[in-house]
Structures are given as structure tokens and as C-alpha cells.
Amino acid sequence: MTGTLLVALYIFVLAIFTGFEVITKVPPLLHTPLMSGANAISGITVVGAVISAGMEAELTTTILGTLAVVFGMINVIGGFLVTDRMLEMFKKDKK
């Protein structure tokens, strides 16, 4: 049980560092279009997190799954808002 938790924690920390490095290397001009594609990936993450939280195998799994759902949904909603704002800039005025 402890070994599994350590492996999961190790993967989690590596994912944080990898995500930070990838995001900081993206130029600002490409960030918004890539956010649209990242929404699909975050949606898949949310589905996996819901499954993980709903298994109720251990309290730790439920807590981490719930946190993953919350953070995944923040990412999805923020991505949609940024994409919507970007698309609004390209609409012509009706005047």
C-alpha cells in the first residue's frame, strides 16, 4: 500500500514538473489555440478522475480523484472562456 502511494506521488510530481516546463515553453501567440486542444485532453482527465474518485478503494484515492476533478474542471472552464474571448475578437461589428 505504501509503495503504491509513493509511486503515485512520484508520477504526480513528475507530471507537475513536465506540465510546467511544457507550458512555459509555449509562445504567447500559440497559447490560446493550443488551449482549445488542451480542453479535450482535460475532458479525458476529468472522466478518469471521476472514475478514480468514484471507486472508493481508499480514502486517499477518493481525495486525489476529487481534487483532480476540481482542477480538471477549472482548466476546462478557463480554456473555454479564453477560447470564447479569442473568437469574440475576430467577429465583425454589426454597425
PyRosetta script that sets phi, psi and omega in degrees:
from pyrosetta import init, pose_from_sequence

init()
pose = pose_from_sequence("MTGTLLVALYIFVLAIFTGFEVITKVPPLLHTPLMSGANAISGITVVGAVISAGMEAELTTTILGTLAVVFGMINVIGGFLVTDRMLEMFKKDKK")
pose.set_psi(1, -46.8)
pose.set_omega(1, -179.6)
pose.set_phi(2, -66.2)
pose.set_psi(2, -38.2)
pose.set_omega(2, 178.8)
pose.set_phi(3, -63.4)
pose.set_psi(3, -40.3)
pose.set_omega(3, 179.4)
pose.set_phi(4, -65.1)
pose.set_psi(4, -40.8)
pose.set_omega(4, 179.1)
pose.set_phi(5, -65.4)
pose.set_psi(5, -39.8)
pose.set_omega(5, 178.7)
pose.set_phi(6, -65.8)
pose.set_psi(6, -40.1)
pose.set_omega(6, 177.5)
pose.set_phi(7, -64.6)
pose.set_psi(7, -43.3)
pose.set_omega(7, 179.3)
pose.set_phi(8, -64.4)
pose.set_psi(8, -41.0)
pose.set_omega(8, 178.2)
pose.set_phi(9, -65.5)
pose.set_psi(9, -39.5)
pose.set_omega(9, 177.8)
pose.set_phi(10, -62.0)
pose.set_psi(10, -45.8)
pose.set_omega(10, 178.9)
pose.set_phi(11, -64.5)
pose.set_psi(11, -40.2)
pose.set_omega(11, 179.3)
pose.set_phi(12, -61.5)
pose.set_psi(12, -46.2)
pose.set_omega(12, 179.9)
pose.set_phi(13, -65.4)
pose.set_psi(13, -41.4)
pose.set_omega(13, 176.9)
pose.set_phi(14, -62.9)
pose.set_psi(14, -37.9)
pose.set_omega(14, 178.4)
pose.set_phi(15, -65.2)
pose.set_psi(15, -37.1)
pose.set_omega(15, 177.9)
pose.set_phi(16, -63.6)
pose.set_psi(16, -48.7)
pose.set_omega(16, -179.9)
pose.set_phi(17, -64.1)
pose.set_psi(17, -42.0)
pose.set_omega(17, 179.5)
pose.set_phi(18, -63.4)
pose.set_psi(18, -46.0)
pose.set_omega(18, 179.1)
pose.set_phi(19, -61.3)
pose.set_psi(19, -41.5)
pose.set_omega(19, 178.9)
pose.set_phi(20, -63.4)
pose.set_psi(20, -43.7)
pose.set_omega(20, -179.6)
pose.set_phi(21, -66.0)
pose.set_psi(21, -39.6)
pose.set_omega(21, -179.4)
pose.set_phi(22, -67.2)
pose.set_psi(22, -45.6)
pose.set_omega(22, -177.4)
pose.set_phi(23, -66.0)
pose.set_psi(23, -39.8)
pose.set_omega(23, -178.0)
pose.set_phi(24, -71.7)
pose.set_psi(24, -17.8)
pose.set_omega(24, -179.7)
pose.set_phi(25, -88.9)
pose.set_psi(25, -8.0)
pose.set_omega(25, -178.8)
pose.set_phi(26, -83.4)
pose.set_psi(26, 127.0)
pose.set_omega(26, 177.6)
pose.set_phi(27, -64.5)
pose.set_psi(27, 150.7)
pose.set_omega(27, -178.3)
pose.set_phi(28, -58.3)
pose.set_psi(28, -32.0)
pose.set_omega(28, 179.6)
pose.set_phi(29, -66.1)
pose.set_psi(29, -29.8)
pose.set_omega(29, -178.5)
pose.set_phi(30, -92.7)
pose.set_psi(30, -8.7)
pose.set_omega(30, -172.8)
pose.set_phi(31, -63.4)
pose.set_psi(31, -46.0)
pose.set_omega(31, -176.5)
pose.set_phi(32, -67.2)
pose.set_psi(32, -46.4)
pose.set_omega(32, 176.8)
pose.set_phi(33, -62.7)
pose.set_psi(33, -35.4)
pose.set_omega(33, 178.5)
pose.set_phi(34, -70.6)
pose.set_psi(34, -25.7)
pose.set_omega(34, 178.5)
pose.set_phi(35, -63.0)
pose.set_psi(35, -35.5)
pose.set_omega(35, 178.7)
pose.set_phi(36, -62.7)
pose.set_psi(36, -42.7)
pose.set_omega(36, 177.4)
pose.set_phi(37, -69.3)
pose.set_psi(37, -33.6)
pose.set_omega(37, 179.4)
pose.set_phi(38, -69.1)
pose.set_psi(38, -24.6)
pose.set_omega(38, 177.2)
pose.set_phi(39, -61.3)
pose.set_psi(39, -38.5)
pose.set_omega(39, 178.5)
pose.set_phi(40, -65.6)
pose.set_psi(40, -41.4)
pose.set_omega(40, 178.5)
pose.set_phi(41, -66.3)
pose.set_psi(41, -40.6)
pose.set_omega(41, 178.2)
pose.set_phi(42, -66.0)
pose.set_psi(42, -33.5)
pose.set_omega(42, 176.0)
pose.set_phi(43, -63.2)
pose.set_psi(43, -40.2)
pose.set_omega(43, 176.6)
pose.set_phi(44, -65.5)
pose.set_psi(44, -39.2)
pose.set_omega(44, 177.6)
pose.set_phi(45, -62.3)
pose.set_psi(45, -41.1)
pose.set_omega(45, 179.7)
pose.set_phi(46, -63.8)
pose.set_psi(46, -40.9)
pose.set_omega(46, 178.3)
pose.set_phi(47, -61.7)
pose.set_psi(47, -45.3)
pose.set_omega(47, 177.4)
pose.set_phi(48, -63.4)
pose.set_psi(48, -37.0)
pose.set_omega(48, 179.4)
pose.set_phi(49, -68.5)
pose.set_psi(49, -37.6)
pose.set_omega(49, 177.2)
pose.set_phi(50, -64.1)
pose.set_psi(50, -41.9)
pose.set_omega(50, 177.3)
pose.set_phi(51, -63.1)
pose.set_psi(51, -43.7)
pose.set_omega(51, 180.0)
pose.set_phi(52, -63.8)
pose.set_psi(52, -43.5)
pose.set_omega(52, -179.3)
pose.set_phi(53, -69.4)
pose.set_psi(53, -33.1)
pose.set_omega(53, -176.8)
pose.set_phi(54, -81.0)
pose.set_psi(54, -12.2)
pose.set_omega(54, -179.0)
pose.set_phi(55, -69.6)
pose.set_psi(55, -30.6)
pose.set_omega(55, -179.5)
pose.set_phi(56, 52.9)
pose.set_psi(56, 39.0)
pose.set_omega(56, 178.3)
pose.set_phi(57, -71.7)
pose.set_psi(57, -46.3)
pose.set_omega(57, 177.3)
pose.set_phi(58, -140.7)
pose.set_psi(58, 162.0)
pose.set_omega(58, 177.7)
pose.set_phi(59, -64.9)
pose.set_psi(59, -38.0)
pose.set_omega(59, 179.7)
pose.set_phi(60, -62.4)
pose.set_psi(60, -42.1)
pose.set_omega(60, 179.4)
pose.set_phi(61, -63.0)
pose.set_psi(61, -42.2)
pose.set_omega(61, 179.8)
pose.set_phi(62, -65.7)
pose.set_psi(62, -43.2)
pose.set_omega(62, -179.9)
pose.set_phi(63, -65.6)
pose.set_psi(63, -48.2)
pose.set_omega(63, 179.8)
pose.set_phi(64, -65.0)
pose.set_psi(64, -37.4)
pose.set_omega(64, 177.2)
pose.set_phi(65, -64.4)
pose.set_psi(65, -40.9)
pose.set_omega(65, 178.1)
pose.set_phi(66, -65.5)
pose.set_psi(66, -42.4)
pose.set_omega(66, 176.0)
pose.set_phi(67, -62.4)
pose.set_psi(67, -38.7)
pose.set_omega(67, 178.6)
pose.set_phi(68, -65.2)
pose.set_psi(68, -37.6)
pose.set_omega(68, 176.9)
pose.set_phi(69, -63.9)
pose.set_psi(69, -45.7)
pose.set_omega(69, -178.8)
pose.set_phi(70, -62.3)
pose.set_psi(70, -50.6)
pose.set_omega(70, -178.4)
pose.set_phi(71, -67.5)
pose.set_psi(71, -36.4)
pose.set_omega(71, 177.6)
pose.set_phi(72, -64.5)
pose.set_psi(72, -41.3)
pose.set_omega(72, 180.0)
pose.set_phi(73, -70.1)
pose.set_psi(73, -34.9)
pose.set_omega(73, 174.9)
pose.set_phi(74, -60.6)
pose.set_psi(74, -41.8)
pose.set_omega(74, 179.5)
pose.set_phi(75, -66.4)
pose.set_psi(75, -43.0)
pose.set_omega(75, -179.6)
pose.set_phi(76, -64.4)
pose.set_psi(76, -48.2)
pose.set_omega(76, -178.3)
pose.set_phi(77, -65.2)
pose.set_psi(77, -44.0)
pose.set_omega(77, 177.5)
pose.set_phi(78, -61.8)
pose.set_psi(78, -39.4)
pose.set_omega(78, 178.5)
pose.set_phi(79, -64.1)
pose.set_psi(79, -41.6)
pose.set_omega(79, 178.4)
pose.set_phi(80, -66.6)
pose.set_psi(80, -38.5)
pose.set_omega(80, 179.4)
pose.set_phi(81, -66.1)
pose.set_psi(81, -42.2)
pose.set_omega(81, 179.1)
pose.set_phi(82, -66.4)
pose.set_psi(82, -42.5)
pose.set_omega(82, 179.2)
pose.set_phi(83, -64.0)
pose.set_psi(83, -41.4)
pose.set_omega(83, 178.7)
pose.set_phi(84, -63.3)
pose.set_psi(84, -41.2)
pose.set_omega(84, 178.1)
pose.set_phi(85, -64.5)
pose.set_psi(85, -38.9)
pose.set_omega(85, 179.0)
pose.set_phi(86, -65.4)
pose.set_psi(86, -44.1)
pose.set_omega(86, 179.8)
pose.set_phi(87, -67.0)
pose.set_psi(87, -31.1)
pose.set_omega(87, 177.6)
pose.set_phi(88, -64.3)
pose.set_psi(88, -30.3)
pose.set_omega(88, 179.6)
pose.set_phi(89, -67.5)
pose.set_psi(89, -25.9)
pose.set_omega(89, -176.5)
pose.set_phi(90, -92.6)
pose.set_psi(90, -4.5)
pose.set_omega(90, 178.7)
pose.set_phi(91, -76.6)
pose.set_psi(91, 143.2)
pose.set_omega(91, 178.3)
pose.set_phi(92, -82.2)
pose.set_psi(92, 148.3)
pose.set_omega(92, 175.9)
pose.set_phi(93, -69.3)
pose.set_psi(93, 146.0)
pose.set_omega(93, -179.3)
pose.set_phi(94, -84.1)
pose.set_psi(94, -2.8)
pose.set_omega(94, -177.8)
pose.set_phi(95, -73.1)
pose.dump_pdb("model.pdb")
